[in-house]
Each structure stands twice: as structure tokens, then as C-alpha cells.
Amino acid sequence: MGTQAAFDLNTALDQWRAALAEQSLGSREIEVLEAHLHDTMAGLKESGAWSDVEAFLVARRRLGGAEAVGEQFRIAKP
């Protein structure tokens, strides 16, 4: 049996940012989304029942996938 690699929040965030950048989101848009992601994670972790990985995955899902977020930004831009 193999061992699972430990969750690295910084790596997960880097991958998430890269996925958003692939959707042609600008750095400012990504910063705003990341702030929302961190706020959601903090809210989840306040109860003490959520680990970093759980809070990250739930917060990311609540914001939507990179493709869906990118599409919403494309629709919203004039």
C-alpha cells in the first residue's frame, strides 16, 4: 500500500490560480476570487470541524469551477 501525499495548500492555490489564468482571467480578477476563497475557507474553519483540505475543496466548489467562473467573467465584460 502506498502513502498519500500530504495536502499542500500553497500548491493547491497555485494550481487553482493557474486554472483561472487559463480562462483568460486577469491578475486582479484572480486576486478578488482568491480573497473570496480565503474568506469562505476561514468561515468554514471557524467551527474547527474543517481541515485545510476540506475547507479549500468546499470553498473552491462554492465559487465554481475555473471554466464556469471564466465564462461568467466573459459574459459580464462589455
N, C-alpha and C positions, 0 to 999 in steps of 0.2 A: 504494500500500500504506500502511495506517495503522500507527501505532505502538501497542504495548501499553502500558497504564498500568503503572507500577511497583507492585509489591506493597507495601502498607502494612499492617504487622502490627497497628497500633493500630486501623485501620479494620476489618480483618478480625475482630479481637477484639470490637469494638463491635457488629458485625453478628451475631456468634455469641452474645454476651450477650443481644442483643435477641430473637433467635430462641428462646433458652431462656426469657426472660421471657414471651414469648407463650404458652409452655406452662405458665404459672402457677407457675414455679419462683420461690422467694423469693431475696432477695439473698444470704443465707447459703449456700443450696444452689448458687447460681451461683458464689460465691466458691470453694467447695470444688471444684467441677468445673473452674474455671479454674486452680486450683492443680495439679490433676491434669494438665490440658492443658499447663501450663508445664513440669511435671516430665517429661512424656513428650517434649515438644519438646527439652528440654535433653539428655535421654538420646540422642535421635536425632542432635542436633547435635554431641555429644561426639566422634564419629568424624570430624567435619569433612567428611563426604560429603553432608550435607543442608543445603540453603539454608533461610532462614526460611520461605519459602512451602511448600517440600516438608515440612518438619518440622511446620508448622501443619496442613497438609492431612492428613497421616498421623495426627497426634495427634488431630485432630478426628474422623477416621473411626474410630479405635480407641475413642474414648469413645462413639460412636454419634451419630446424627442427633438434632436437637433434639426431634422428635416421639417418637422411641424413648426418649430419656432422660426426657422429661416423663412418658411412660406408665409407665416403671419407677418414677419417684418417686411417681406417683399410686397405683400398686399397693402400694408399700412403706408408704405413710402409713396409719395406723389409721383 
